[in-house]
Amino acid sequence: MEKIELQAQARPETPVEKLRKQGFMPAVVYGHNKKTEHLALLLSAFEKVFRKAGESTLINLVIDGQPRNVIIHDTQRHYLTGKFEHADFYEVSMTEKLKATVALEFVGVSKAVKENGGILVTVLDEVEVECLPADLPHNIVVDISVLNAFEDSVHVSDLKVDSKVQILTDKDDVVVKVSPPRTVEVDLSAPVVEDVSKVEGAAEAKPEATETPEAKE
């Protein structure tokens, strides 16, 4: 598994807003029987790592030169800009199993969608798993090319994972399915009834004569 590294430092006695202006982001790291530590790390470095790791990949978090095995447990973003403002890291034990949510990656082309105009309905985009930290997958691939007809579906039980990974999400849950295209039925045999009363009324109506004063001689 690819080793992803992120540098951090103990948070200095600096106001958070000043840290952010300097390009840093506040964060914390904690774990089972671990004391919570407050950190500062470069925002640009965190953004790059998050794109690769998400919240389900083991990260080598180096704090002032000391490496820690962590996963990104939670993040906070600015409500307007969407920029990261804070991150929580969870330090794991490499010998203890953990529970985490893993994103699903959909690949392939569904015949029912491409050729028959079906609608692809994604029900789940992540599942919960349990495994040792070293076995935690970055994502789980879902091949939708098996969806050849309307109402075909992929269930959690159909997902392929390593034998070291246990999926905790209900195996009978639907992950993705194909629904038939929506159509609007029109009864062409029904007679068309037009309201011609206004037209007839307009035809029968005659303009009223208007009197004009006679010219005085």
Buried (B, 14 or more C-beta within 10 A) or exposed (E): EEEBEBBBBEBEEEEBEEBBEEEBBBBBBBBEEEEEBEBBBBBEBBEEBBEEBBBBBBBEBBBEEEEBBBBBBEBEEEEEEEEBBEBBBBBBBEEEBBEBBBBBEBEEEBBBBEEBEBEBEEEBEBBEBBBBBEBBBBEBEBBBEBBBEBEBBBBBEBBEBEEEBBBEBEEEEBBBBBBEEEEEEEEEEEEEEEEEEEEEEEEEEEEEEEEEEEEEE
